[in-house]
Amino acid sequence: MPTTVSNAFAPSRVRPLHAALRQAFARAAFPLTIGFSLGFAMPAQAQISPPADTTEQTLPTVKVDATPDALPGDFAPTYGGGQVARGAQFGVLGNQELINVPFSMTSYTSKAIADQQAHTLGELLAHDPDVRPAFGFGNFSEVFVIRGFQLAGDDISLNGLYGITPRQLVATEVLERVDVFKGANAFLNGASPTGSAVGGGINLELKRADDKPLTELTVGASGSGEAGTHVDVGRRFGDQGQFGIRVNSSVQGGETSIDDEYRHDTSTAVSLDYRGDKVRLYGDFLYQRKNIDDGRSTVSVTGDEVPAVPSASHNFAQPWTFSTLEDTVGILRAEYDFLPDWTAYVSGGVHHSHEDGDYSSATFNSVTGTTASRLDVLRETDALSTEAGVRGHFSTGPVTHAVSAGVALTSLEDREAFDFSGSFPTSLYGDGTVLQPATVAAIGSFADPGLADRILTRSVAVSDTLGFLSDRVLFTIGARHQELHQNNYSPADSSLTSSFDDSINTPIFGLVVKPAANVAIFANRSEALSPGETAPDTVVNAGQTLAPSRSKQYEVGVKYDSNHFGATLSAFQIEQPSAFTDSVTNVFGTNGTQRHRGIELSVYGEPVHGVRLLAGATLLNAKQLDTNLGATDGLRPVGVPSYLFNVSAEYDIPLLPGASVNAAWIHTGNQFLDAQNTLSIPAWDRFDVGARYTTSVLKHPTTFRASIENLTNKAYWASATGAYLTQGRPRTFLLSMTADF
């Protein structure tokens, strides 16, 4: 019977070192128990036929389908349909096959972005059953609720580095992959700059040149009047394709499906790389600019009543509001294989961000009416991020080791200036527009913005993944020592107002047990880390900065991977400390807890030929504990639904080769707007439909796409996260055509 050996993204973990090298590493590396890494060697698939009758003296036939070794940093194979990858980037552990790690993650590819015609991360991740996107407070930045905790855009990493991702909104046209990590991840990536990566994290990977030449042109439009183009060109050069270049450039603009809201986006990304026998070099440049005029913002609520939802396409924004976001990013990376199965790497990136905006978000009160004010903001951010480390494999007897050690540093500096108006009456429903109100106060100079804060995070991480029973049992142990420094200043005169300086260790424990080649049972104990809050001026300990907030996670689950179809089922608990002012002692401290217990199910890929799924559900039991005098003990936290449910399916039409239809159902449970659970928004459903057709036009492969989001044009409050309301998008028609030249 033929035997097939295949593990297309797994490292060569059991390859022993020569005796002398193994003794050297046993003396130097093993006592430190540094571990976990990933080589990325892709072994050849071999099929060996049984020998013929020996009396005929016929040798056995051997068929070898050679697969080239994947290079460190290369992207993983995908499940059926190509929209979800079977591997992802796991911070200091490097790129890993999902079934081999004790964590939950979903990795979306550039094909998923193109097929969903997603122009923002929120549009892409709306179809993830464990994530809900929303707007940031008072503006148009995207935030993401993962396992009930809000992840801010400032805490999304790019090519594995914090601090260099474009702020608030990211051009998806330049991305090869979007890795969505579910759970606390302070060990894997280090503490995020603003500390919001509690329930999960997101890492973005830029596109790089593939072995196959690529020249793609995409033109698209929406039913409301938006139109755009996207050019994607990739080439490799050299006698062995050592040199690569990938260029992406896109322009899009026009009126959105929200009345009188206009957006104009441009982005350009250039990626260069060199792939040698032992050395790999990468260089990435990204520029993007996003303009939003008359953008529909969030709504705050005071009083004891939630406002009725305006019609789906109604825009209650003021006509003079706008936001301009401009980001420039540069990244360099080098990798060197200094021994068989051992790689050293160093990476660094810089980022400059410029934000200029006039904002106005409404505040609703059923008794006193709806009011708003104007806030003019100028903000500039400069960031530097770098990491370096080593990953490798060796064995000690029957036990294999995948080890890693790394250091990371992120530095950010923000400069700001503000001016603002007084309050004015407005409306969420009728004509509530007013002339641009006059400035009543200002902070800082718009000609020379004042220093607002400086943030510095430094960390050192070591780990070891021990493999037993031919790597059917993998045990990961590690720790990261983290230093958090933050100075806050008054933008008016750049004077220091508060300071924070502390360090903490965050351990990691993970276990994977494989009862079968395509099934893995996993468990982990991990942590998230956030800077401590500063006590307000009204308390006894005014100005005191609390110790870092350590959130603890416990998770168990099972994964299934059949190459073309995969699934993950997990149960988790995350406990996040919460700070408040004790009403008896008037002392501000970390005395409470927000506990989230949940069950997640995700399925992805092609379970049946011609049918593809991206579906799942999340059940959340979230509670406030140990609150001030027990006032809200046992109640649900703000903006956390009890359940999420998504089903996205594609079906290939048998009678029309190249054609497929798709549909999605997105369901979100009700959410509370206040800690006392007296104000809430109802559960909501959204339905999307679409079709795709791939054919040849003038001998060029061409794909046509059409989709309708929010088919029923339902008006609904989509999110109450942050104690403010985000309204869902109205019915949106999208069309695009991609031609490969």
VOGU-3710 file (C-alpha; in Angstrom, 3 decimals, decimal comma):
1> mpttvsnafa> 0,000/0,000/0,000  1,524/3,372/-0,939  2,655/5,588/1,877  2,506/9,388/1,648  4,646/11,597/3,834  3,529/15,210/3,877  3,693/18,121/6,296  3,857/21,058/3,973  4,498/23,857/6,475  6,111/22,034/9,372
11> psrvrplhaa> 9,766/22,459/10,366  12,290/19,649/10,290  12,185/19,276/14,052  13,859/15,903/14,534  16,961/16,389/12,420  19,856/15,839/14,911  22,934/18,042/14,971  26,382/16,557/14,621  27,636/15,252/17,941  30,041/18,116/18,612
21> lrqafaraaf> 27,495/20,787/17,776  24,826/19,080/19,835  27,140/18,965/22,866  27,974/22,635/22,409  24,347/23,671/22,237  23,440/21,354/25,105  25,992/23,230/27,249  25,074/26,711/26,051  21,409/26,672/25,111  19,739/23,862/27,010
31> pltigfslgf> 20,416/25,174/30,527  18,697/28,403/29,551  15,646/26,436/28,312  15,295/28,871/25,485  13,051/27,470/22,874  10,488/27,459/20,256  11,027/28,346/16,717  10,173/27,314/13,279  12,433/26,352/10,425  10,031/26,170/7,450
41> ampaqaqisp> 11,715/23,312/5,614  9,060/21,664/3,487  9,892/18,032/3,045  9,314/16,323/-0,244  6,295/14,119/-0,637  7,290/10,554/-1,358  5,058/7,724/-2,470  6,651/4,302/-2,232  4,978/1,414/-4,009  5,252/-2,058/-2,473
51> padtteqtlp> 7,967/-4,263/-4,015  7,049/-6,643/-6,794  7,519/-10,395/-6,560  11,168/-10,935/-5,520  11,435/-13,939/-7,760  11,354/-11,519/-10,668  14,121/-9,467/-8,953  12,250/-6,185/-9,626  13,268/-3,205/-7,508  10,521/-1,203/-5,773
61> tvkvdatpda> 9,377/1,876/-7,659  9,751/5,195/-5,911  7,832/8,303/-7,006  9,099/11,572/-5,578  7,197/14,829/-6,032  9,828/17,351/-5,034  8,550/20,419/-3,212  10,973/23,346/-2,886  11,863/24,334/0,648  9,872/27,293/1,872
71> lpgdfaptyg> 11,983/30,153/3,158  11,550/31,617/6,633  8,939/34,331/6,279  7,197/32,688/3,327  3,445/32,358/3,579  1,671/29,162/4,488  -0,435/26,970/2,222  -4,162/27,634/2,353  -7,320/25,688/2,941  -9,644/24,993/0,019
81> ggqvargaqf> -10,658/28,204/-1,713  -7,436/30,011/-0,789  -9,048/32,527/1,563  -7,744/31,204/4,895  -4,130/30,125/5,484  -3,066/26,997/7,339  -0,237/28,871/9,031  0,423/32,290/10,498  2,917/34,550/12,249  3,140/33,856/15,999
91> gvlgnqelin> 5,428/36,617/17,199  8,712/35,420/18,668  7,824/31,859/17,626  7,841/32,875/13,958  5,646/31,474/11,199  3,952/28,286/12,338  1,490/25,729/11,074  -1,716/26,342/13,040  -2,208/22,740/14,129  1,219/22,713/15,825
101> vpfsmtsyts> 0,678/25,631/18,228  -1,429/25,781/21,421  -3,279/28,958/20,422  -6,295/30,046/18,373  -5,806/32,081/15,222  -7,435/32,707/11,849  -5,239/33,963/9,011  -6,941/35,672/6,055  -5,197/35,912/2,693  -5,133/38,561/-0,023
111> kaiadqqaht> -7,637/36,405/-1,923  -10,121/36,791/0,935  -9,622/40,560/0,805  -10,166/40,640/-2,982  -13,168/38,291/-2,973  -14,900/40,295/-0,224  -13,969/43,563/-1,979  -12,847/44,789/1,450  -11,223/48,220/1,527  -10,748/48,312/5,322
121> lgellahdpd> -9,885/45,740/7,961  -13,341/46,183/9,453  -15,010/45,210/6,193  -12,870/42,057/6,040  -13,220/41,012/9,679  -16,975/41,589/9,821  -17,193/38,027/8,469  -15,067/36,565/11,290  -17,321/34,808/13,844  -15,113/35,901/16,764
131> vrpafgfgnf> -14,587/39,582/15,864  -16,834/42,634/15,675  -15,511/45,925/14,234  -16,642/49,348/15,460  -15,538/52,986/15,286  -13,205/54,686/17,726  -14,631/57,321/20,048  -15,629/60,444/18,141  -13,829/59,630/14,910  -13,589/57,055/12,111
141> sevfvirgfq> -10,772/54,850/13,384  -11,544/51,137/13,402  -11,462/49,163/16,643  -12,045/45,422/16,946  -13,844/43,546/19,710  -12,192/40,125/20,212  -13,442/37,837/22,980  -15,353/40,845/24,297  -12,314/43,151/24,665  -11,651/46,157/22,456
151> lagddislng> -8,438/46,150/20,384  -7,366/49,641/19,286  -5,815/50,300/15,889  -2,631/51,577/17,577  -2,062/48,049/18,918  -2,090/46,268/15,536  1,326/45,081/14,361  2,764/45,233/10,843  5,252/42,590/9,683  5,470/41,564/13,342
161> lygitprqlv> 6,396/45,058/14,608  4,301/47,255/16,905  4,008/51,004/16,455  4,525/51,205/12,693  1,025/50,293/11,453  -0,881/53,198/9,855  -3,083/54,736/12,540  -6,850/54,306/12,547  -7,327/52,915/9,022  -5,198/50,557/6,893
171> atevlervdv> -5,269/50,104/3,111  -6,035/46,408/2,608  -4,875/46,412/-1,039  -1,237/46,203/0,112  -1,735/43,235/2,450  -0,864/39,618/1,761  -2,229/38,316/5,028  -4,241/39,379/8,091  -3,473/37,195/11,120  -6,164/37,412/13,819
181> fkganaflng> -4,913/35,991/17,114  -7,627/35,048/19,626  -6,522/35,493/23,224  -3,939/37,153/25,458  -0,573/37,448/23,702  1,889/39,507/25,750  4,508/36,750/25,479  4,296/36,231/21,720  4,439/39,874/20,629  5,281/41,799/23,767
191> asptgsavgg> 3,063/44,374/25,406  1,198/46,460/22,852  1,897/50,233/22,909  -1,434/51,282/24,464  -2,178/47,957/26,177  -5,484/47,094/24,492  -4,368/43,658/23,177  -6,196/41,760/25,951  -8,719/39,592/24,106  -6,618/39,189/20,989
201> ginlelkrad> -4,279/40,778/18,480  -3,951/41,417/14,756  -0,784/41,236/12,677  -0,615/42,440/9,070  1,851/41,162/6,480  2,691/43,197/3,378  2,772/41,604/-0,076  6,059/40,294/-1,473  7,040/38,956/-4,869  6,006/35,370/-5,581
211> dkplteltvg> 7,837/32,958/-7,874  5,155/33,440/-10,526  5,220/36,777/-12,408  2,185/38,892/-11,609  0,577/41,853/-13,349  -2,954/42,530/-12,130  -5,272/45,448/-12,721  -8,462/45,823/-10,698  -11,161/48,395/-11,340  -14,096/48,721/-8,989
221> asgsgeagth> -17,142/50,812/-8,213  -20,005/51,045/-5,752  -23,659/51,758/-6,330  -23,354/55,063/-4,482  -20,657/56,497/-6,741  -17,285/55,352/-5,407  -14,775/54,226/-8,040  -11,175/53,114/-7,949  -8,279/51,233/-9,483  -5,607/48,957/-8,050
231> vdvgrrfgdq> -2,399/47,839/-9,784  -0,432/44,887/-8,408  2,886/43,941/-10,081  5,400/41,345/-8,897  8,580/39,994/-10,495  11,625/37,934/-9,563  15,030/38,392/-11,164  18,375/36,597/-11,194  19,425/33,204/-12,462  17,663/31,573/-9,492
241> gqfgirvnss> 15,074/34,255/-8,845  17,049/35,684/-5,945  15,790/39,243/-6,327  12,148/40,186/-6,003  10,025/43,313/-6,273  6,324/43,801/-5,586  4,532/47,090/-6,228  0,956/47,875/-5,210  -0,760/51,166/-5,919  -4,433/52,043/-5,506
251> vqggetsidd> -6,720/55,060/-5,781  -10,363/55,094/-4,719  -12,882/57,817/-3,997  -16,442/59,075/-4,157  -19,661/59,165/-2,162  -20,224/56,178/0,109  -23,566/54,477/0,708  -24,090/56,919/3,604  -25,711/60,125/2,327  -23,211/62,922/1,597
261> eyrhdtstav> -20,268/61,025/3,106  -17,217/61,174/0,846  -13,987/59,214/1,072  -10,811/59,389/-0,996  -7,968/56,918/-0,459  -4,557/56,468/-2,049  -1,867/53,943/-1,160  1,465/52,767/-2,561  3,603/49,905/-1,288  6,954/48,726/-2,639
271> sldyrgdkvr> 8,582/45,535/-1,387  12,110/44,399/-2,287  13,735/41,139/-1,254  16,779/38,977/-1,796  16,665/35,207/-1,273  20,087/33,601/-1,017  21,149/30,169/0,147  21,665/31,350/3,715  20,761/35,032/3,703  17,407/36,693/3,102
281> lygdflyqrk> 16,943/40,460/2,969  13,682/42,385/2,868  12,821/46,052/2,438  9,287/47,482/2,532  7,959/50,979/1,946  4,342/52,014/2,455  2,585/55,330/1,942  -1,115/55,899/2,363  -3,433/58,894/2,613  -7,098/58,759/3,565
291> niddgrstvs> -9,590/61,616/3,463  -13,087/61,486/4,962  -15,541/64,350/4,522  -18,893/64,520/6,348  -18,197/61,149/7,949  -20,975/59,697/10,097  -19,456/59,440/13,557  -20,384/57,740/16,836  -23,174/58,738/19,262  -22,856/59,106/23,026
301> vtgdevpavp> -25,865/58,709/25,334  -26,783/60,409/28,601  -29,985/59,885/30,517  -32,093/56,754/30,661  -33,060/56,107/27,026  -31,251/54,812/23,935  -32,069/56,764/20,745  -34,053/55,129/17,973  -31,850/54,160/15,050  -31,851/56,688/12,182
311> sashnfaqpw> -32,602/55,357/8,715  -29,779/53,190/7,387  -28,282/55,743/4,982  -29,107/58,936/6,921  -26,083/61,048/7,799  -26,248/63,140/10,974  -22,690/64,481/10,511  -21,960/68,181/10,308  -20,997/69,273/6,749  -17,752/70,925/7,909
321> tfstledtvg> -16,320/67,798/9,555  -13,397/66,012/7,938  -10,418/63,789/8,712  -7,124/63,507/6,838  -4,817/60,632/7,754  -1,363/60,352/6,185  1,135/57,591/7,000  4,654/56,795/5,794  6,292/53,510/6,813  9,689/51,924/6,107
331> ilraeydflp> 10,801/48,429/7,210  14,066/46,476/6,839  14,609/42,827/7,768  17,526/40,379/7,494  17,658/36,628/8,189  20,772/34,438/8,272  20,973/30,641/8,554  24,229/30,393/10,509  23,871/26,611/11,095  21,566/23,884/9,795
341> dwtayvsggv> 18,164/24,494/11,428  19,353/27,720/13,112  18,378/31,203/11,952  19,222/34,642/13,301  17,081/37,628/12,363  16,904/41,363/12,864  14,120/43,708/11,806  13,406/47,405/12,193  10,781/49,881/11,077  10,005/53,603/11,253
351> hhshedgdys> 6,638/55,324/10,941  5,485/58,909/10,627  1,780/59,679/10,947  -0,026/62,963/10,404  -3,680/63,493/11,378  -5,645/66,665/10,759  -9,361/66,680/11,453  -12,438/68,616/12,474  -14,648/66,233/14,465  -18,120/66,440/15,924
361> satfnsvtgt> -19,995/63,552/17,493  -23,493/63,850/18,893  -24,636/63,249/22,473  -28,246/62,103/22,834  -30,477/62,845/25,831  -34,170/62,055/25,609  -35,071/64,921/27,986  -32,689/67,770/27,191  -32,204/66,953/23,500  -29,260/66,117/21,265
371> tasrldvlre> -26,148/68,280/21,393  -22,674/68,299/19,861  -19,490/70,362/19,812  -16,546/70,839/17,483  -13,052/69,486/18,130  -10,211/70,410/15,773  -7,222/68,059/16,102  -3,688/68,073/14,758  -1,624/65,031/15,744  1,779/63,836/14,596
381> tdalsteagv> 3,299/60,496/15,607  6,843/59,271/15,096  7,627/55,660/15,925  10,602/53,325/15,849  10,291/49,574/16,310  12,888/46,828/16,160  13,355/43,185/17,061  16,170/40,656/16,855  16,541/37,041/17,807  17,462/33,483/17,002
391> rghfstgpvt> 15,417/30,358/16,341  16,606/26,815/15,992  16,074/23,079/16,426  18,048/20,334/18,083  17,380/17,055/19,875  18,460/15,553/23,182  17,909/11,848/22,857  14,284/11,166/21,935  13,225/14,730/22,823  13,267/17,458/20,177
401> havsagvalt> 13,604/21,149/20,947  12,399/24,141/18,965  13,940/27,116/20,696  13,760/30,866/20,351  15,214/33,920/22,019  14,492/37,491/21,064  14,560/41,133/22,071  12,111/43,838/21,017  11,866/47,610/21,386  9,126/50,063/20,423
411> sledreafdf> 9,359/53,832/20,854  6,562/56,324/20,092  6,306/60,083/20,391  3,022/61,974/19,919  2,636/65,714/19,374  -0,798/67,337/19,469  -2,733/70,564/19,258  -6,479/71,129/19,820  -9,122/73,768/19,646  -12,798/73,313/20,395
421> sgsfptslyg> -16,133/75,057/20,436  -18,989/75,238/22,881  -21,998/72,973/22,751  -24,745/73,431/20,145  -28,093/71,670/19,520  -28,397/69,149/16,680  -30,443/66,117/15,647  -29,908/62,492/14,686  -32,904/62,452/12,357  -33,809/65,731/10,691
431> dgtvlqpatv> -31,707/68,655/9,586  -29,426/69,232/12,567  -26,647/70,952/10,653  -25,155/74,239/11,879  -22,524/76,635/10,624  -19,041/75,822/11,839  -18,990/77,143/15,429  -16,307/79,476/16,699  -13,395/78,368/18,837  -13,785/79,011/22,564
441> aaigsfadpg> -10,514/77,457/23,755  -7,300/75,982/22,351  -4,477/73,789/23,626  -1,112/73,910/21,908  -0,066/75,455/18,618  -1,134/74,132/15,229  2,034/75,613/13,750  4,185/73,673/16,230  2,229/70,898/18,020  3,286/70,323/21,606
451> ladriltrsv> 4,648/67,092/23,041  1,791/64,903/24,316  3,447/61,621/25,310  6,455/59,363/24,898  6,032/55,591/25,131  8,865/53,075/25,302  8,488/49,305/25,623  11,437/46,904/25,820  11,396/43,159/26,284  13,461/39,975/26,205
461> avsdtlgfls> 11,807/36,615/25,486  13,026/33,001/25,630  11,134/29,762/25,052  11,476/26,078/24,327  8,995/23,710/22,705  9,808/20,152/23,675  8,597/17,402/21,352  7,854/13,892/22,616  6,711/10,698/20,897  7,837/11,814/17,427
471> drvlftigar> 6,382/15,289/18,090  2,888/14,006/18,778  3,172/15,801/22,121  4,518/19,379/22,093  5,036/21,293/25,329  5,901/25,004/25,158  7,367/26,917/28,070  8,741/30,431/27,993  8,792/33,899/29,497  9,161/37,514/28,430
481> hqelhqnnys> 10,617/40,220/30,654  8,927/43,511/29,751  9,770/47,094/30,622  7,068/49,739/30,204  7,903/53,442/30,239  5,503/56,308/29,539  5,699/60,071/30,075  2,634/62,237/29,544  2,924/65,940/28,793  0,689/68,960/28,418
491> padssltssf> 0,569/69,900/24,703  0,181/73,527/25,775  3,778/73,828/27,029  5,188/70,259/26,814  5,466/70,103/30,610  5,492/66,676/32,238  2,121/65,814/33,795  2,556/62,152/34,755  5,063/59,350/34,387  5,060/55,577/34,446
501> ddsintpifg> 8,055/53,233/34,714  7,747/49,571/35,609  8,729/46,073/34,543  7,049/42,694/34,731  7,498/39,088/33,609  4,873/37,332/31,510  5,179/33,530/31,268  3,663/31,182/28,707  2,686/27,530/28,994  1,208/25,580/26,099
511> lvvkpaanva> 0,497/21,959/25,282  -0,429/20,250/21,994  -1,346/16,556/21,847  -1,948/14,925/18,455  -3,973/11,712/18,706  -4,030/11,702/14,895  -2,055/13,515/12,213  -4,881/15,943/11,451  -6,272/16,394/14,997  -4,695/18,380/17,833
521> ifanrseals> -5,872/18,897/21,402  -4,351/22,054/22,873  -4,229/24,118/26,058  -2,482/27,307/27,107  -2,002/29,649/30,000  -1,031/33,119/28,762  -1,201/36,759/29,782  -1,899/40,226/28,427  -0,210/43,330/29,778  -1,396/46,936/29,971
531> pgetapdtvv> 0,198/50,040/31,528  -1,228/50,999/34,901  -3,791/53,791/35,064  -3,098/57,140/36,747  -5,260/58,269/39,667  -7,386/61,378/38,939  -6,997/64,684/40,775  -10,130/64,148/42,901  -8,853/61,177/44,943  -6,575/60,764/47,953
541> nagqtlapsr> -3,749/59,240/45,874  -4,007/61,788/43,038  -1,330/61,381/40,386  -0,286/57,899/41,480  0,308/55,511/38,588  -0,814/51,991/39,307  1,226/48,866/38,585  0,878/47,227/35,154  -2,426/45,445/34,645  -1,864/41,728/34,117
551> skqyevgvky> -4,755/39,880/32,437  -4,648/36,092/32,711  -6,046/33,612/30,199  -6,714/29,871/30,378  -7,757/28,074/27,202  -8,368/24,497/26,066  -9,518/23,317/22,654  -9,244/21,003/19,702  -8,214/21,634/16,085  -8,897/19,712/12,902
561> dsnhfgatls> -6,888/20,158/9,690  -7,520/18,066/6,586  -5,472/20,350/4,284  -8,561/21,562/2,417  -10,801/22,063/5,474  -10,142/23,086/9,075  -11,931/23,803/12,341  -11,146/25,029/15,850  -13,248/24,596/18,997  -12,003/26,213/22,183
571> afqieqpsaf> -13,116/27,249/25,659  -11,404/30,133/27,450  -11,394/32,383/30,471  -9,790/35,835/30,609  -9,632/37,888/33,803  -8,762/41,560/33,396  -8,145/43,732/36,468  -10,247/46,904/36,592  -9,516/50,127/38,452  -12,005/52,405/40,195
581> tdsvtnvfgt> -12,241/54,907/43,051  -13,407/53,333/46,301  -16,402/55,401/47,428  -15,548/54,805/51,110  -11,799/55,490/51,179  -11,668/57,743/48,074  -8,595/55,812/46,931  -8,130/54,942/43,264  -6,879/51,384/42,822  -7,020/48,146/40,867
591> ngtqrhrgie> -9,633/46,432/42,989  -12,092/44,891/40,522  -12,107/42,233/37,830  -13,773/41,796/34,473  -14,075/38,077/33,724  -14,901/36,691/30,290  -15,673/33,000/29,867  -16,483/31,760/26,397  -16,698/29,013/23,829  -15,572/29,614/20,233
601> lsvygepvhg> -16,141/27,518/17,138  -14,635/28,381/13,757  -14,730/26,377/10,511  -13,000/27,342/7,282  -12,136/25,850/3,931  -13,781/23,437/1,524  -15,526/20,534/3,324  -17,092/19,360/0,027  -15,692/20,002/-3,425  -17,266/23,182/-4,771
611> vrllagatll> -18,588/24,325/-1,374  -16,543/26,660/0,845  -17,315/27,846/4,361  -16,201/30,510/6,777  -18,487/30,090/9,748  -18,642/29,817/13,486  -20,096/31,045/16,748  -18,940/32,589/20,020  -20,787/32,259/23,326  -19,655/34,746/25,986
621> nakqldtnlg> -20,416/34,792/29,689  -18,853/38,098/30,721  -19,257/39,555/34,216  -18,081/42,440/36,362  -16,690/41,238/39,701  -15,549/42,948/42,920  -16,941/46,299/41,819  -17,270/49,393/44,024  -19,438/48,291/46,969  -20,656/45,452/44,742
631> atdglrpvgv> -22,859/47,903/42,834  -22,509/46,098/39,487  -21,256/42,665/40,565  -22,412/39,925/38,221  -23,604/42,345/35,536  -22,389/42,220/31,967  -19,610/44,635/30,892  -20,354/47,449/28,445  -20,461/46,502/24,765  -20,042/42,734/25,230
641> psylfnvsae> -22,679/40,577/23,449  -23,554/37,168/24,886  -23,294/35,464/21,518  -22,009/35,974/17,976  -22,892/33,866/14,969  -21,601/33,977/11,382  -22,154/31,802/8,325  -20,444/32,668/5,039  -20,714/30,132/2,214  -19,678/29,881/-1,441
651> ydipllpgas> -21,025/27,459/-4,023  -19,514/26,725/-7,434  -22,198/26,468/-10,130  -21,665/23,103/-11,903  -23,263/24,186/-15,181  -21,107/27,312/-15,467  -17,409/26,604/-14,815  -15,651/29,507/-13,107  -18,867/30,877/-11,595  -19,777/30,843/-7,918
661> vnaawihtgn> -22,354/32,457/-5,663  -21,956/33,386/-2,016  -24,015/34,514/0,931  -23,365/35,514/4,538  -25,470/35,801/7,683  -23,978/37,859/10,531  -25,741/37,808/13,900  -24,809/39,692/17,082  -26,559/39,510/20,438  -27,756/42,480/22,457
671> qfldaqntls> -25,224/44,765/24,175  -25,420/46,995/27,229  -24,421/50,642/27,033  -23,837/51,151/30,753  -22,274/49,229/33,615  -25,610/49,106/35,458  -27,173/47,205/32,497  -30,119/49,615/32,266  -29,457/50,759/28,671  -29,034/48,295/25,815
681> ipawdrfdvg> -29,168/47,906/22,067  -31,025/44,915/20,585  -29,556/41,933/18,777  -29,134/42,435/15,036  -28,733/40,458/11,818  -27,041/41,374/8,553  -27,291/39,486/5,275  -24,799/39,759/2,399  -24,939/38,134/-1,030  -22,599/38,029/-3,990
691> aryttsvlkh> -21,315/36,276/-7,083  -17,961/35,748/-8,780  -17,080/34,650/-12,312  -13,604/33,846/-13,620  -13,066/33,512/-17,354  -10,637/34,500/-20,108  -10,998/37,857/-21,846  -8,674/38,351/-24,817  -6,586/35,464/-23,444  -6,194/37,192/-20,072
701> pttfrasien> -7,608/35,534/-16,908  -10,304/37,874/-15,640  -12,475/37,764/-12,530  -15,737/39,661/-12,157  -17,163/40,208/-8,662  -20,473/41,619/-7,461  -21,778/41,815/-3,911  -24,445/43,460/-1,802  -23,770/44,136/1,874  -26,739/44,555/4,218
711> ltnkaywasa> -29,134/43,219/1,622  -32,259/44,274/3,553  -30,928/47,800/4,194  -31,496/47,243/7,903  -30,932/50,235/10,190  -29,265/49,080/13,429  -26,862/50,050/16,161  -23,971/47,682/15,469  -21,889/48,268/18,605  -22,052/49,728/22,096
721> tgayltqgrp> -18,372/49,169/22,844  -16,695/52,029/24,682  -20,116/53,172/25,992  -20,970/54,877/22,700  -22,983/53,776/19,664  -21,731/52,856/16,198  -24,360/52,549/13,466  -24,120/49,757/10,887  -23,535/50,527/7,222  -26,556/50,727/4,896
731> rtfllsmtad> -27,111/48,562/1,839  -23,940/48,761/-0,255  -23,491/47,544/-3,857  -19,941/46,637/-4,893  -18,590/45,704/-8,336  -15,055/44,932/-9,466  -13,087/43,343/-12,297  -9,562/41,955/-11,965  -7,528/41,138/-15,075  -4,196/39,309/-15,012
741> f> -1,823/40,426/-17,753
//
